[in-house]
């Protein structure tokens, strides 16, 4: 077994928690000085540890005589989203089929925690998917075909959910090449074929088309810079869901969004995170 570790300023603790949330092998500890945190991720292979090191720096070392079962947390129970989705973090190839037998009326998504990517149960991701379920039901009821753009896709769970909820196609983007690989692997694992995953920096991207549903789950500093581009990517009367915003950053983020012509009709706070559903002002 191997462990990747890195020391970081305590002010970045929220960012590390967001990045590794849902990974049962991640440990974030605040040191005595209270100004520094130690971030650790335990992996089964050297290759996984080196992959995280390539992304974030830090160091890796091999564990000797460690009780791996004692280090890792128990598997989280499946996450239920409204009455439509169940997300399993199990690596068991048969887990999704067993859950489907137990919950025949729900869509089952299997997202194991891969390296630095969680399983979808972070407050920002799960709330995005709750809004997405509502949007899908409204569009289905009104007979509106729809496609979805997923900005900052991470593990790909939101795009996979959209596909299962009826989206005709999904374009998922992330600037992190490892996220792209993980998302592509998850689309294959969940047997969805209408999702395109690309390595894209939203701050440099110029949309060549528009989408009726756009989800952007990114840190507020990135969102604020990306709002003009997000607006360009939205069809008329498009639904927008944004998240990744700390509660104390919401007012500033909302003000920037409104200057770009966006308005929000639903705002949800879960823990220290804010998620909002909105539209472009007509």
WOBELNOR-V944651 format. One record per residue. N is the residue number from 0. NEAR is the number of other ideal C-beta (glycine too) atoms within 10 Angstrom. Layout:
# WOBELNOR-V944651
n=N near=NEAR
n=N near=NEAR
This chain:
# WOBELNOR-V944651
n=0 near=18
n=1 near=19
n=2 near=19
n=3 near=26
n=4 near=18
n=5 near=17
n=6 near=11
n=7 near=17
n=8 near=9
n=9 near=14
n=10 near=9
n=11 near=13
n=12 near=15
n=13 near=13
n=14 near=11
n=15 near=19
n=16 near=15
n=17 near=19
n=18 near=21
n=19 near=23
n=20 near=19
n=21 near=23
n=22 near=22
n=23 near=18
n=24 near=20
n=25 near=23
n=26 near=16
n=27 near=16
n=28 near=10
n=29 near=12
n=30 near=11
n=31 near=6
n=32 near=7
n=33 near=8
n=34 near=10
n=35 near=15
n=36 near=19
n=37 near=15
n=38 near=23
n=39 near=16
n=40 near=26
n=41 near=21
n=42 near=20
n=43 near=12
n=44 near=10
n=45 near=12
n=46 near=10
n=47 near=19
n=48 near=24
n=49 near=14
n=50 near=19
n=51 near=24
n=52 near=17
n=53 near=10
n=54 near=16
n=55 near=15
n=56 near=10
n=57 near=17
n=58 near=11
n=59 near=18
n=60 near=10
n=61 near=10
n=62 near=13
n=63 near=6
n=64 near=5
n=65 near=12
n=66 near=9
n=67 near=11
n=68 near=7
n=69 near=6
n=70 near=15
n=71 near=15
n=72 near=10
n=73 near=7
n=74 near=16
n=75 near=16
n=76 near=10
n=77 near=22
n=78 near=20
n=79 near=13
n=80 near=23
n=81 near=14
n=82 near=10
n=83 near=19
n=84 near=25
n=85 near=20
n=86 near=25
n=87 near=22
n=88 near=22
n=89 near=17
n=90 near=12
n=91 near=12
n=92 near=9
n=93 near=8
n=94 near=17
n=95 near=19
n=96 near=12
n=97 near=13
n=98 near=19
n=99 near=14
n=100 near=9
n=101 near=11
n=102 near=15
n=103 near=8
n=104 near=7
n=105 near=18
n=106 near=19
n=107 near=21
n=108 near=30
n=109 near=24
n=110 near=28
n=111 near=22
n=112 near=24
n=113 near=20
n=114 near=22
n=115 near=24
n=116 near=27
n=117 near=24
n=118 near=27
n=119 near=28
n=120 near=20
n=121 near=24
n=122 near=19
n=123 near=24
n=124 near=30
n=125 near=22
n=126 near=23
n=127 near=27
n=128 near=30
n=129 near=19
n=130 near=22
n=131 near=27
n=132 near=19
n=133 near=16
n=134 near=23
n=135 near=22
n=136 near=14
n=137 near=12
n=138 near=18
n=139 near=13
n=140 near=8
n=141 near=8
n=142 near=6
n=143 near=12
n=144 near=10
n=145 near=22
n=146 near=18
n=147 near=28
n=148 near=26
n=149 near=31
n=150 near=25
n=151 near=24
n=152 near=29
n=153 near=29
n=154 near=27
n=155 near=30
n=156 near=32
n=157 near=28
n=158 near=30
n=159 near=31
n=160 near=30
n=161 near=29
n=162 near=25
n=163 near=18
n=164 near=22
n=165 near=14
n=166 near=26
n=167 near=12
n=168 near=16
n=169 near=26
n=170 near=21
n=171 near=31
n=172 near=22
n=173 near=26
n=174 near=17
n=175 near=18
n=176 near=11
n=177 near=17
n=178 near=24
n=179 near=20
n=180 near=17
n=181 near=24
n=182 near=29
n=183 near=16
n=184 near=15
n=185 near=28
n=186 near=21
n=187 near=11
n=188 near=17
n=189 near=20
n=190 near=11
n=191 near=19
n=192 near=8
n=193 near=13
n=194 near=24
n=195 near=12
n=196 near=23
n=197 near=13
n=198 near=13
n=199 near=17
n=200 near=12
n=201 near=20
n=202 near=10
n=203 near=8
n=204 near=16
n=205 near=7
n=206 near=16
n=207 near=7
n=208 near=10
n=209 near=15
n=210 near=22
n=211 near=20
n=212 near=25
n=213 near=23
n=214 near=30
n=215 near=23
n=216 near=25
n=217 near=22
n=218 near=18
n=219 near=20
n=220 near=13
n=221 near=17
n=222 near=23
n=223 near=20
n=224 near=13
n=225 near=21
n=226 near=21
n=227 near=12
n=228 near=17
n=229 near=23
n=230 near=18
n=231 near=14
n=232 near=22
n=233 near=22
n=234 near=15
n=235 near=9
n=236 near=10
n=237 near=19
n=238 near=23
n=239 near=26
n=240 near=26
n=241 near=29
n=242 near=29
n=243 near=24
n=244 near=27
n=245 near=16
n=246 near=12
n=247 near=10
n=248 near=18
n=249 near=18
n=250 near=11
n=251 near=13
n=252 near=21
n=253 near=21
n=254 near=10
n=255 near=16
n=256 near=21
n=257 near=14
n=258 near=11
n=259 near=16
n=260 near=14
n=261 near=20
n=262 near=14
n=263 near=17
n=264 near=8
n=265 near=11
n=266 near=13
n=267 near=15
n=268 near=14
n=269 near=15
n=270 near=11
n=271 near=13
n=272 near=22
n=273 near=25
n=274 near=27
n=275 near=23
n=276 near=22
n=277 near=21
n=278 near=16
n=279 near=16
n=280 near=9
n=281 near=7
